[in-house]
Amino acid sequence: MAKNSVTSVPAADSETAHAHFQSEFAFETDCADVYEAMKAGDPGFVLVDARGPVQFATGHVPGAVNIPHGKMIESKMAVYPKDTLFVVYCDGPHCNGASRAALRLSSLGRPVKKMAGGLHGWQLDGYSLEHGE
């Protein structure tokens, strides 16, 4: 077998791999699933754009609310019931704003998932943006 950076570390056994990949769904969702849920009208979560207000106004996912990750504090989040699921996103894979938002929300005891791909993934999937506040 060829030795390279892919093969030099053996793959996990099937049971471990299954548990790992299954657990990813507890932490992330994708743009298509968010789109379908938002289209239904009552998605069962609050979609949060974790970028700043200027970036939000230039274009965001329709139906998203803007709560910059640095502003996620208990008093600001108190308007949402404690069991509210939040789905957070930022610009895309090159941005860690969604991870920062997920960390803040989880530290406040809030259920949270990231939308994989962020705004970049949303647009790559062909979905439109909303503009303004």
N, C-alpha and C positions, 0 to 999 in steps of 0.2 A: 504494500500500500504506500502511496506517495505521502511523504512527510511535508507538511506545510502548516501555516498558521491555522487553517481550518481543522486539519486532521490531528494535529499535535496534542490537542486536548480531547479526550474521548467524549462523545455525546452521553448525556445522562441516560440511565435506564428508562424504559418506557413508563414505568409507574411514576417515577420522579418527574419526567417530562410532562406527563399527563397532569399531575397536580400543579406544576408550575404554569402551564399554559391555561389550564382551567381557572387558576387564581387571577390571571390577568383581567378576566371579565369583571372581577370585583373592583378593579381599580380604573379601568378604561372602558370607553365605548367609542364608536366611530361616527364619523360625520353622517353617513347614510342612516344609521339607526337614530341619531338625533333628529335628522331631517324628517324621517317618517313619524317619529313621536311628536314633534312640534306640529307637523301637518295635521295630526289627529285632533289637535285643539286642547287636550288635557294630557300633557306628556307625563305627569307624575314626578316632575323635577323642575327646578329653577335653573335655567341656562345662564351662566355668568361669564361675561367678558371681563377678564381680569386685567386688562390693559388700562391705561389712563384715559380720561375723558376726551382728550383731543383725538387720540387714535380711534376710540369708540365712535366718535362723530363722523370720522372719515369713512367708516364702513364696518358693519358688524353683522352677526348672524341675526336674521329676523326673530324677534321675540326674546332676545337676550337682554339681560339687565347689566348695567355697568357697575361693578364693584371692584375697583382696583385692589390687587392683592394686599397692598400696604394699608388699605383702609378697612380690612376685614377684622373688626374687633367685636367683642361680645355685644356692646350696645348697638352697633350698626346692624348686626345680624339678628337682634332680638325681635325684629318685625316678622321673622319667619318662625313657624313652629319648630321645635327642637328636632323633630324627625324628618324635616324637609331634606330631600335629596338634592344636592347641588351638582351640576355638571359644569365644569370650568374649562375655559380655553383661553389662549392668547394668540399671538401671531402664528406660531407653528412650531415645528420640531426644533428650530434654532433658538427658540425663546423659552426661558424657564419660568415665565410668569404663571402659567397654569400649575406647574409643580409647586411654586411658592403659595399660590392660592389654595391648592389642595392641602398642603401642609398646615396652613393657617386654619382652614376650616376643620380639619381633623383634630387640631389641637384645641379647638373650641367644642369638640364633641359632636361635630356635625358630619352626617354621611356625605361622601363626596366621591365623584369620579371625574377623570379627565376625558375631554374629547380629543382623541388621538388625531394628530394632524393640524389641529387648531384652525385658525382662519385660512391659512394657506391650503390645508387639506380640504376645507369646505369649498373653496373656489376651484381647486383642482377637480373636485367631484362635480363641478358644474352648477353649484347652487348660487343663488344671487345674494347680494348683501343689501342691507338697509342702511340708510345714511341719516345723520342727524342724531339728536339726543334721544 
